[in-house]
Amino acid sequence: MFPKVIKIVLAVLTLGYSVYQFIQPNIGNGIALIFLAGVFVFLYFKNELILLSFLRLRKQDFDGTMRWLQRIKNPTLALTQKQQGYYYFLHGVIESQKNLTKAERHFKKAISLGLNMKHDLAMAKLSLAGIVMQKRRKREATTLLNEAKKLDKQGMLTDQIKIMQQQLKKI
């Protein structure tokens, strides 16, 4: 909702006012204002609209997810690089239900921009491998599956990777 610069300015102003509250004998107000400044810093690194989009996606509400994503007018200016990666990742998940070529484009953009967590990157590569596999590009799908397997340290995606490898053998 707010540009990145405004979030940082609000955090600095709130932190300054909390120091003023500490100088005055209002220690409780100062502590509360430090927490408020922490919220602004948190929202600098994690965009609130992307967080709300993830909540909608978790409920399988693709239309609601798309509505929250459409509120971000210019993602290159409003979001950091990793946030842009998640923006395109969410678009890829939504478009994978409708149009595979658009979904492929979004997943590739998300992978190139990068994602914060390795399992998110593994999920993006796994989804991209599924799209590529449906388009009968076996070599590219195999490399993407191997990359996803390397990134999946916790083993959350091992079942899906095995299923996709079995389907690749049939192609």
Secondary structure, 3 states (H helix, E strand, C coil): CCCHHHHHHHHHHHHHHHHHHHHCCCHHHHHHHHHHHHHHHHHHHCCHHHHHHHHHHHCCCHHHHHHHHHCCCCHHHHCCHHHHHHHHHHHHHHHCCCCHHHHHHHHHHHHHHCCCCHHHHHHHHHHHHHHHHHCCCHHHHHHHHHHHHHHCCCCCCHHHHHHHHHHHHHC
